């Protein structure tokens, strides 16, 4: 008969004891995590804005901050971390713990176009490294021209650009912005355009107002110049006419299909964020956007409030990434 040694019996007892302790610890750990989530939030929440103070993303976040803080019962701290067209701030959120205390107010630049412009040097995977929380707002780009340019609509602009040996130059934000790529998109529709990107778009606006550059593609910040006649509005690059400019037709209305180039803004958390936290923060975002006073402030700031919950937002972002990749390929835009 095989005899069991004392050492073997001792090891067996220790293994069984360890298994029992582990079996007891796992439910306890799960309970602690569940309790932490049910008590969420228990401290202040950081929202990283990956652009400079005063940017559209920053203005939006600060308008939403007070309402969301009140709904969640904890202060939201806005932190600007600009650089690399939004990539630096987004990276910080990607690397954060998925505990619900670090978010990013992302945008078209940081969470869509960057995937098209940096296919070989992307520091994160937008669809895998983030948890979509909710879409917050849109900001359509507008095509405007100096009044001396002899065109009244987008079809005439395309035709006129092809009568000029060097085409028409257009001012925009730096390469990789939605308004810069809007010009590339218009080139795929037959326009003969040359981009003049400005690191400081204010200087670009000044140059167009002075007649040094004939065309400008930028946000609804151009509307005051259009209203006072210093610029002529040609088209808005959105699905429907803007609340702030109901008389300005869309490019699609004017017979240029799929001519959409709006900037969007949405809240993201790190990947693997618990669903109940995502839902709670998303509900606070929706409530803030629904507040009439906040809604009006966003409209005055040139933003169109538009909410999407996490799953529809994930679909929206995936489609937007695919669309910009298509534009970059068709227009032959240089990428990294």
C-alpha positions as CSV (number, residue, x, y, z in Angstrom):
1,X,0.0,0.0,0.0
2,X,1.3,3.5,-1.0
3,X,2.0,5.6,2.1
4,X,1.5,9.4,2.1
5,X,4.5,11.3,3.6
6,X,4.0,14.0,6.2
7,X,5.5,16.6,3.8
8,X,3.0,15.7,1.1
9,X,0.1,15.8,3.5
10,X,1.2,19.2,4.7
11,X,1.4,20.5,1.1
12,X,-2.0,19.2,0.3
13,X,-3.5,20.9,3.4
14,X,-1.8,24.2,2.4
15,X,-3.1,24.0,-1.2
16,X,-6.6,23.4,0.0
17,X,-6.3,26.2,2.5
18,X,-5.1,28.5,-0.3
19,X,-7.9,27.5,-2.6
20,X,-10.4,28.2,0.2
21,X,-8.9,31.6,0.9
22,X,-9.0,32.5,-2.8
23,X,-12.6,31.3,-3.1
24,X,-13.4,33.6,-0.2
25,X,-11.3,36.5,-1.5
26,X,-12.8,36.6,-5.1
27,X,-16.4,37.3,-4.0
28,X,-15.0,39.8,-1.5
29,X,-13.0,41.6,-4.2
30,X,-16.0,41.6,-6.6
31,X,-18.2,43.0,-3.9
32,X,-15.7,45.8,-3.2
33,X,-15.5,46.7,-6.9
34,X,-19.3,46.6,-7.1
35,X,-19.6,48.8,-4.1
36,X,-17.0,51.3,-5.5
37,X,-19.1,51.5,-8.7
38,X,-22.4,51.9,-6.9
39,X,-20.9,54.8,-4.8
40,X,-19.5,56.4,-7.9
41,X,-18.5,59.1,-8.0
42,X,-16.9,59.6,-4.6
43,X,-14.4,62.3,-5.6
44,X,-13.7,64.9,-8.3
45,X,-13.6,63.9,-11.9
46,X,-11.0,65.1,-14.4
47,X,-12.0,65.9,-17.9
48,X,-9.0,66.5,-20.2
49,X,-9.4,69.0,-23.0
50,X,-6.8,68.1,-25.6
51,X,-6.7,71.6,-27.0
52,X,-5.9,75.1,-25.8
53,X,-8.0,77.3,-23.6
54,X,-10.5,79.2,-25.7
55,X,-10.8,76.5,-28.3
56,X,-14.3,75.2,-29.3
57,X,-13.6,72.0,-27.3
58,X,-12.6,74.0,-24.3
59,X,-15.6,76.3,-24.5
60,X,-18.0,73.4,-24.8
61,X,-16.5,71.5,-21.9
62,X,-16.7,74.5,-19.6
63,X,-20.3,75.2,-20.5
64,X,-21.2,71.6,-19.6
65,X,-19.0,71.4,-16.5
66,X,-21.3,73.0,-13.9
67,X,-24.4,71.1,-14.8
68,X,-22.7,67.8,-15.0
69,X,-21.0,68.4,-11.6
70,X,-24.4,69.1,-10.1
71,X,-25.9,66.0,-11.6
72,X,-23.0,63.7,-10.5
73,X,-22.6,65.3,-7.1
74,X,-18.9,65.8,-7.6
75,X,-16.8,68.6,-9.1
76,X,-15.6,68.2,-12.6
77,X,-12.1,69.6,-13.1
78,X,-11.2,70.7,-16.6
79,X,-7.6,70.2,-17.6
80,X,-6.2,71.6,-20.8
81,X,-3.5,69.4,-22.3
82,X,-2.9,70.6,-25.9
83,X,-0.5,69.3,-28.5
84,X,-0.2,67.2,-31.7
85,X,-3.8,68.1,-32.8
86,X,-5.3,66.6,-29.7
87,X,-3.2,63.4,-29.6
88,X,-1.3,64.3,-26.4
89,X,-4.4,64.8,-24.3
90,X,-6.1,61.7,-25.7
91,X,-3.1,59.6,-24.9
92,X,-3.3,60.6,-21.3
93,X,-6.9,59.3,-21.1
94,X,-6.0,56.1,-22.9
95,X,-3.4,55.4,-20.2
96,X,-5.6,56.3,-17.3
97,X,-7.2,53.8,-15.0
98,X,-10.8,52.8,-16.2
99,X,-12.3,53.9,-12.8
100,X,-14.4,56.7,-14.1
101,X,-12.3,59.6,-12.8
102,X,-10.5,60.6,-16.1
103,X,-12.3,61.5,-19.3
104,X,-11.4,63.3,-22.5
105,X,-13.6,65.7,-24.5
106,X,-12.4,64.4,-27.9
107,X,-13.2,65.8,-31.3
108,X,-13.0,65.1,-35.0
109,X,-9.3,65.9,-34.9
110,X,-8.3,63.7,-31.9
111,X,-10.7,60.8,-32.4
112,X,-11.3,60.5,-36.1
113,X,-9.2,62.4,-38.7
114,X,-5.9,61.5,-36.9
115,X,-6.5,57.9,-37.8
116,X,-6.6,58.9,-41.5
117,X,-3.7,61.3,-41.3
118,X,-1.4,59.1,-39.2
119,X,-2.0,55.5,-40.4
120,X,1.6,54.5,-39.6
121,X,2.3,56.5,-36.5
122,X,-0.9,56.3,-34.5
123,X,-0.2,56.1,-30.8
124,X,-3.6,54.6,-30.0
125,X,-6.5,52.7,-31.6
126,X,-9.5,55.0,-31.4
127,X,-12.0,52.1,-31.5
128,X,-10.2,49.8,-29.0
129,X,-8.5,52.2,-26.6
130,X,-11.4,54.3,-25.5
131,X,-15.0,54.0,-24.2
132,X,-17.4,56.3,-25.9
133,X,-19.6,58.1,-23.4
134,X,-21.7,60.5,-25.5
135,X,-21.6,62.8,-28.4
136,X,-22.1,66.4,-27.2
137,X,-22.1,68.8,-30.2
138,X,-21.4,69.5,-33.8
139,X,-19.8,72.5,-35.5
140,X,-20.3,72.7,-39.3
141,X,-17.7,74.2,-41.6
142,X,-18.7,76.9,-44.0
143,X,-17.3,77.8,-47.4
144,X,-17.1,81.6,-47.7
145,X,-15.4,83.9,-50.3
146,X,-14.3,87.4,-50.7
147,X,-17.1,89.4,-52.4
148,X,-14.9,90.1,-55.4
149,X,-15.0,86.5,-56.4
150,X,-17.7,86.2,-59.1
151,X,-19.6,83.2,-57.9
152,X,-22.8,82.8,-55.9
153,X,-23.0,79.1,-55.2
154,X,-20.8,76.0,-54.9
155,X,-21.4,74.8,-58.4
156,X,-20.2,78.2,-59.8
157,X,-17.2,78.0,-57.4
158,X,-16.2,74.6,-58.8
159,X,-16.6,75.8,-62.4
160,X,-14.8,79.1,-61.8
161,X,-11.9,77.5,-60.1
162,X,-11.3,75.4,-63.3
163,X,-11.0,78.6,-65.4
164,X,-7.9,79.7,-63.5
165,X,-4.5,78.3,-64.5
166,X,-3.5,77.9,-60.9
167,X,-7.0,77.3,-59.5
168,X,-8.3,79.1,-56.3
169,X,-6.4,79.2,-53.1
170,X,-8.3,78.7,-49.8
171,X,-7.4,79.5,-46.3
172,X,-8.0,77.0,-43.5
173,X,-6.7,75.7,-40.2
174,X,-3.5,73.5,-40.4
175,X,-3.4,70.3,-42.5
176,X,-5.4,67.5,-40.9
177,X,-8.2,69.8,-39.6
178,X,-11.7,69.2,-40.8
179,X,-11.8,72.5,-42.7
180,X,-8.5,71.8,-44.4
181,X,-9.7,68.4,-45.5
182,X,-13.0,69.9,-46.6
183,X,-11.1,71.6,-49.4
184,X,-9.5,68.3,-50.3
185,X,-13.0,66.8,-50.3
186,X,-14.2,69.5,-52.7
187,X,-11.2,68.8,-55.0
188,X,-12.5,65.2,-55.3
189,X,-15.8,66.8,-56.5
190,X,-14.0,68.6,-59.3
191,X,-12.8,71.9,-57.8
192,X,-9.3,73.2,-58.6
193,X,-8.2,74.4,-55.2
194,X,-4.9,75.0,-53.4
195,X,-4.7,75.0,-49.6
196,X,-3.1,77.8,-47.6
197,X,-3.1,76.4,-44.0
198,X,-2.8,78.9,-41.1
199,X,-1.5,77.9,-37.7
200,X,-3.4,81.0,-36.5
201,X,-6.7,81.0,-38.4
202,X,-7.4,84.6,-37.3
203,X,-4.6,85.6,-39.7
204,X,-6.3,83.6,-42.4
205,X,-9.6,85.3,-41.9
206,X,-7.8,88.7,-42.0
207,X,-6.1,87.8,-45.3
208,X,-9.4,86.7,-46.9
209,X,-11.2,89.9,-45.6
210,X,-8.4,91.9,-47.2
211,X,-8.7,90.0,-50.5
212,X,-5.3,88.4,-50.4
213,X,-6.8,84.9,-50.4
214,X,-10.1,84.4,-52.3
215,X,-11.7,81.4,-50.4
216,X,-12.0,80.5,-46.7
217,X,-13.3,77.3,-45.2
218,X,-13.9,77.5,-41.5
219,X,-16.6,77.2,-38.8
220,X,-19.7,79.3,-38.0
221,X,-17.3,81.8,-36.5
222,X,-17.4,83.3,-40.1
223,X,-21.1,84.1,-39.8
224,X,-20.7,87.7,-38.5
225,X,-18.5,88.5,-41.5
226,X,-21.1,87.0,-43.8
227,X,-23.9,88.9,-42.2
228,X,-22.2,92.3,-42.5
229,X,-21.2,91.6,-46.2
230,X,-17.5,91.4,-45.8
231,X,-17.6,87.7,-46.8
232,X,-20.1,85.9,-49.0
233,X,-21.4,82.6,-47.7
234,X,-21.4,79.8,-50.4
235,X,-22.5,76.7,-48.5
236,X,-22.6,75.0,-45.1
237,X,-21.0,71.5,-45.1
238,X,-23.6,69.9,-42.8
239,X,-26.5,67.6,-43.4
240,X,-29.1,70.3,-42.8
241,X,-29.1,74.1,-42.6
242,X,-27.7,75.7,-39.5
243,X,-29.8,77.1,-36.7
244,X,-27.6,80.1,-36.7
245,X,-27.8,80.6,-40.5
246,X,-31.1,79.2,-41.9
247,X,-30.7,81.1,-45.2
248,X,-27.4,79.5,-46.1
249,X,-28.0,76.3,-48.1
250,X,-26.0,73.2,-47.6
251,X,-23.6,71.9,-50.3
252,X,-25.8,68.8,-50.6
253,X,-28.8,71.0,-51.4
254,X,-26.8,72.6,-54.2
255,X,-26.1,69.3,-55.9
256,X,-22.8,68.2,-54.4
257,X,-23.5,64.8,-52.8
258,X,-21.7,63.7,-49.6
259,X,-20.1,67.1,-49.1
260,X,-20.1,66.8,-45.3
261,X,-17.3,68.3,-43.2
262,X,-18.5,69.1,-39.7
263,X,-16.4,69.0,-36.6
264,X,-17.9,67.0,-33.7
265,X,-17.2,66.8,-30.0
266,X,-17.8,63.9,-27.7
267,X,-16.8,62.5,-24.3
268,X,-14.5,59.5,-24.0
269,X,-13.2,57.4,-21.2
270,X,-10.4,54.8,-21.2
271,X,-11.2,51.3,-22.6
272,X,-12.9,48.8,-20.3
273,X,-14.8,51.4,-18.3
274,X,-17.6,49.7,-16.4
275,X,-21.0,50.1,-18.2
276,X,-22.8,51.5,-15.2
277,X,-20.2,54.3,-14.9
278,X,-20.4,55.1,-18.7
279,X,-24.2,55.2,-18.5
280,X,-24.2,57.5,-15.4
281,X,-21.8,60.0,-16.9
282,X,-23.6,59.8,-20.3
283,X,-26.9,60.6,-18.6
284,X,-25.3,63.6,-16.9
285,X,-24.0,64.8,-20.3
286,X,-27.4,64.4,-21.9
287,X,-29.1,66.4,-19.1
288,X,-26.6,69.2,-19.4
289,X,-27.1,69.5,-23.2
290,X,-30.9,69.5,-22.6
291,X,-30.7,72.4,-20.3
292,X,-32.2,75.4,-22.2
293,X,-29.7,77.9,-20.9
294,X,-26.7,75.7,-21.8
295,X,-28.2,74.9,-25.2
296,X,-28.5,78.6,-26.0
297,X,-25.0,79.3,-24.8
298,X,-23.7,76.5,-27.1
299,X,-25.7,77.9,-30.1
300,X,-24.2,81.4,-29.4
301,X,-20.7,79.8,-29.3
302,X,-21.3,78.4,-32.8
303,X,-22.0,74.8,-31.6
304,X,-25.0,72.7,-32.5
305,X,-25.8,70.5,-29.4
306,X,-26.4,67.0,-30.5
307,X,-26.4,64.0,-28.1
308,X,-25.7,60.3,-28.8
309,X,-25.5,57.6,-26.2
310,X,-22.4,55.3,-26.0
311,X,-23.4,52.6,-28.5
312,X,-24.7,55.0,-31.3
313,X,-21.7,57.2,-30.7
314,X,-19.3,54.3,-31.2
315,X,-21.0,53.6,-34.6
316,X,-20.9,57.3,-35.5
317,X,-17.2,57.5,-34.7
318,X,-16.3,54.3,-36.7
319,X,-18.2,55.7,-39.7
320,X,-16.6,59.1,-39.5
321,X,-13.1,57.5,-39.3
322,X,-13.9,55.4,-42.5
323,X,-15.2,58.5,-44.3
324,X,-12.1,60.6,-43.6
325,X,-9.8,57.8,-44.6
326,X,-11.7,57.6,-47.9
327,X,-11.3,61.4,-48.4
328,X,-7.5,61.2,-47.7
329,X,-7.0,58.4,-50.1
330,X,-9.1,59.8,-52.9
331,X,-7.6,63.3,-52.6
332,X,-4.1,62.0,-52.3
333,X,-3.4,63.8,-49.0
334,X,0.1,63.2,-47.6
335,X,0.0,61.0,-44.5
336,X,2.4,59.9,-41.8
